[in-house]
Amino acid sequence: MPFAGRGSCSPDPEPPLRSYAAGRVARVGDAAHAMTPHLGQGACQALEDAVVLADRADASDGLHEYDLLRRPRTQYVARRSRLVGRVAQWSSRGAVALRDGLVRAAPADAFQKSLKPLVDWSPPACEDRRPEWPCEGRGPE
Ligand SMILES: Cc1cc2nc3c(=O)[nH]c(=O)nc-3n(C[C@H](O)[C@H](O)[C@H](O)COP(=O)(O)OP(=O)(O)OC[C@H]3O[C@@H](n4cnc5c(N)ncnc54)[C@H](O)[C@@H]3O)c2cc1C
C-alpha cells in the first residue's frame, strides 16, 4: 500500500523505489511511483512510462534504460506533488494567510511557468529510437 496510514491523499508515501526494473519485470504507473493527487499527474506519468517502455522494451538493456529514463522524472513529479499537497493542507491561520497572499501576488503567468517542467515532455527522440527507421512516414513493412 503506497500511502499507508492516513488515506490516499496523505503526503507521507513510502520511500521512492531504487529501481523500476528487476530482471525481466518493469514497473509502470502507480506500481512504480504512486503519488499524491495534488498535481493530477499520476495517470500522465503512467502514460509517459508506457511510451518509454514500449520504445525500449526490445533493446538488449531496455528495461534498465527505461528505469534510468523514467525514475528521475517521476520521482521529481512525486516529490513536487507531495510538496504542493503539504502547502495546500496548511491549516494554521498565519500560514494560510501567507500562502494565499503569495498566490494572489504572484504574476499571472507564474503558475503556468511553474508547470513547464511537468508538461514539457517529449517521447524519446525518433533517431535514438529506431536508427534504421526514417523519422518521417512509416517504418519498414
Ligand atoms: C480520485 C482520483 C483522481 C485522479 N485524477 C488524476 C488526474 O487528474 N490526472 C492524472 O494524471 N492522474 C489522476 N489520478 C491518478 C491516476 O488515476 C493513477 O495514477 C493512474 O490510474 C495509475 O494508472 P496505473 O495503470 O498505474 O494503475 P491503475 O489505474 O490503478 O490500474 C491498475 C489496474 O490493475 C488491476 N489489477 C490490480 N491487481 C490486479 C491483479 N492481481 N490482477 C489483474 N489486475 C489487477 C486493477 O484492477 C486496475 O485496473 C487520479 C486518481 C484518483 C484516485
The ligand as a Gaussian input file, in Angstrom:
#p B3LYP/6-31G(d) Opt

LIG

0 1
 C       -9.783000      10.481000      -7.486000
 C       -8.559000      10.406000      -8.375000
 C       -8.326000      11.435000      -9.272000
 C       -7.208000      11.382000     -10.114000
 N       -7.003000      12.395000     -11.006000
 C       -5.955000      12.340000     -11.835000
 C       -5.743000      13.368000     -12.798000
 O       -6.481000      14.340000     -12.892000
 N       -4.672000      13.260000     -13.614000
 C       -3.819000      12.206000     -13.538000
 O       -2.870000      12.161000     -14.315000
 N       -3.991000      11.228000     -12.621000
 C       -5.040000      11.268000     -11.769000
 N       -5.231000      10.263000     -10.855000
 C       -4.235000       9.209000     -10.709000
 C       -4.462000       8.107000     -11.742000
 O       -5.779000       7.603000     -11.669000
 C       -3.468000       6.970000     -11.472000
 O       -2.173000       7.497000     -11.293000
 C       -3.461000       6.021000     -12.660000
 O       -4.726000       5.430000     -12.801000
 C       -2.402000       4.942000     -12.451000
 O       -2.529000       4.029000     -13.518000
 P       -1.985000       2.570000     -13.348000
 O       -2.251000       1.898000     -14.655000
 O       -0.592000       2.600000     -12.826000
 O       -2.843000       1.915000     -12.194000
 P       -4.406000       1.642000     -12.163000
 O       -5.167000       2.658000     -12.962000
 O       -4.731000       1.516000     -10.697000
 O       -4.564000       0.258000     -12.906000
 C       -4.181000      -0.932000     -12.289000
 C       -5.124000      -1.992000     -12.805000
 O       -4.642000      -3.281000     -12.391000
 C       -5.731000      -4.031000     -11.925000
 N       -5.198000      -5.032000     -11.011000
 C       -4.767000      -4.875000      -9.736000
 N       -4.342000      -6.040000      -9.229000
 C       -4.500000      -6.953000     -10.213000
 C       -4.230000      -8.342000     -10.304000
 N       -3.701000      -9.038000      -9.268000
 N       -4.513000      -8.972000     -11.455000
 C       -5.016000      -8.288000     -12.515000
 N       -5.309000      -6.972000     -12.480000
 C       -5.033000      -6.323000     -11.352000
 C       -6.657000      -3.029000     -11.271000
 O       -7.965000      -3.510000     -11.186000
 C       -6.541000      -1.855000     -12.244000
 O       -7.460000      -1.962000     -13.301000
 C       -6.330000      10.288000     -10.018000
 C       -6.577000       9.253000      -9.100000
 C       -7.691000       9.316000      -8.296000
 C       -7.934000       8.187000      -7.315000

